[in-house]
């Protein structure tokens, strides 16, 4: 052992839940440089295990001999103290282990990437030019820059944004946190670029977007403005990702972009965190302990005192609840004519349907064709449909019973015109289908997919270029949208042409609202508003037609401008029904005996509502059960602590059966 601080406290990664605590090891001369936040390898339970050093001490807390640190992996401080506190807080909130959170936060080390970046760092240090060098390029004249006419910036329409940026990174006073719902005419990439350009040069910023295409769009905007940045994406290879991670770690850049995996990026002097469209399900972590990106960013804002800004094209229920509690400030835009900040939005109401006659009740009424025809005269048009495929859902023509596979009970679908019914799960072809309720053979389409829609539009507009995005057709690049073309896309797959769409058609609105989820209406509005944000303003000829039941609150909310009635109604209904965010919910899923045994052994807080366990249905759910727990949000920490202790106790006694515990699962109802 070394003489100075011979004891190292280490947090292990990937150990069982009941072992999720610091362990002490002896520091050897070979590992004397190990310090807080560094990666080390230790022997634990006969295996070589990775860990993070928490600190060095003079004396151990036990009189038992300590095992030595096996190896110092790297002298990089990969987990600064503030980030370690964030990981501990996330684990506590999600009833998980710190080791699992660290596994989400840290990319696997890549020795070649680390060596290459060290060489690049040394080269940058050697070739850095002296600021007083007479050969350096001339700096633009400040007076000439001030004399240049200032262009109007979308970010200037939101006065609260400037106030938030002024407070970003302040060591004293309250930490600024806000939510901002953008008008359709304001591109989120432009607003974020304006904000990053206004941030002090010595301040760091982190921007999170759900999709890699969103990250690429923002990257192009920042590159056009000359703002240096790094992209930390989970889609990159391990070598490139670790090299980017190390560049961020050593402060080579102050602006970092990424998706869900970048929420833990160790940005130097972090002052501002921006999250675009936090309600997107891509920001829900599918790995234990299943933290939402919103939760991670909230923890970082609290521990690192960085400003937090949520941007979206529509209001979010969780953010609205946080704003009502005073945690977030709601930033409102300056008053402006409606025609200047959004396209003209019309729903197929009773008047339009009756004016057309029988065709007004069809899926593609004449009014929709007129909107497409007018839009094609000015530019590309967008047609959004809820589902991909040809006819993904089929029902009996007589009784309306949904057609299901007799082998696996999955929905039957139609892959092409005149083709047979087939199952997308087991691949069974069903040539002689008969309804199990009425024994009839005729079927009808419940939902029409993007391929069938594109086929119908191609017959109506044979001269217009037609592109399909989403599903089996894959993504369509923004620059690949032809001028005066029809783009048929599923929600979330819409390309964003630089000049925007001249018109948009939102088809099968009722089908999107009929999704089997308690938040189907809010999610439908979010997807529609994201599509509307890609259309030109009404002053520039942009128009949107919604084909659905115009009296439904969700569709009426699209037509209204910045109305809070719909979300107020949603929140009132959820409060009355005791649904999130007015209740904290946990889900326990696993083997039937394991689920029941866990509920019997765990000490839940009083006033916890327990629903179940009930047996799951489906071909892959044999012997499995699910239970749902519900408690007042003020006592959510107690529930998380109880579940965390229950999982650890179950792990310690090596209980049989698989079990998964999730807090705030998105699909529990």
C-alpha angles and dihedrals in degrees: 000000000000120000099233117064093340096179123077123194109215133191109211123220122221100012126138118280096254089055095053098121138091118285127200124234135178117253112230127201089256090057098036092120093060110125140167113304096018126127117246137172120227138175110251125171089345094306135103104249132183121233144168121238111238097184149318124255140187097226133029121237092233136052092224118105114265126232113237127251102262099209143344103234096194139342090230114116095230095170112041115202094258092052091049089055088050091054091049091049093049091050091050094049094047097042090241139121127273089229091060091049091050089052088057093045100048126061115218112273115255112198096199092050091049092050092048092049092049088054091048090049091052091048092050089051093050097045097042109126122234112252089227094052112130090215096062116113118269117266114235113260109263092213091054090050091052091048092055112099112259113238118226110259124205090221090062089066089071108064093185090063092067090050091051092050091049090057096041112121095007110153093212136047130030119329110248114237125170146160122222126194107200126218113245093250093058113083110219092220091058093048092049092046090051090051094048091048091054094049117105111267093238094054125094126225135195123199121191123193127175100232131046089230089060089052090050091050092052091045091056090050093051092045090053089055094046095246111150114225144155129230116217106190133167090220092069122095118265094255096050093042094052092047090052089046091054093047088055090046094055093045099249089148134020100210122066126184127190149122131257095315092057096060090099095046108145097233114182116243091358109203106156134036120186125188122191119208098350091183091069111114090226087077091062110100111230094198129078129310084024100217118181114233088239090061092049092050092048090054092048091050091053097045100038098032093232123155114256124211127179115198125191143151091233138028118271124216095224092046092046089052091050090050091051089052091052095247093114130036116222112229114211127197126239114268113273137163111280092230090059098053104040142015124264105274121200130175123208096254129179093271094056092045095050092045090059096044120211094352090061089074094053126102092248106033123189091257088062090051090050091052091050092046093051092045094051089058090063106030145304121337129211125221113191120198126179099233141038125226130049106285105348097176128041133182138184112275094221107040102014096235110158114248111244134181110262090215105049103005093238118141117275117230141186117240101191143357110294092003127133126266112262140178118242092203106050098013094236116161113220111200099160103042118172125183109251090216105046102009093233123141103209116102135184135202116266094182127016115215133219095264093055091045091051090050092053094046092048089058091049096044106026095164097052119091109246128205130182121206129188137034117030090353091065129213123325117218117238093238091049093071107107121222112265092011133140115238117196110195141163120234111289095016097080113127116225111225114204093241092044127229121301091215142358134208119203106200131192093015092166091055092054090049090050094064112134097251134099091235097047094119095050092045091049091053090050093052092046094049091049088056092045089053088065093060126089120254121267090252087061094047099265118153136172129200121198113203108204144077101321094200094065112109093233093055093043088054089061092055094047117078116236093335119164096195096097096050091042088056092047092051092047091052093048092048091052093046093043094238128148133319088032091051131039110232132199128188126208116194128173147093112343096245093041092052094049093044092051093052090050094050103039118090103227121192115263115264090038111142112221119199115189146299093232127174116257120237128224140072093281097042101074111142094005129119140185135212129189124209125198132189141161111279091236088067098040092113089059092052092048091049092049093050091046091052091046093053091048092050091049090051092049094055092043094235116197126246134042121279135179126195120195131175119211095003110193096222103040095116 
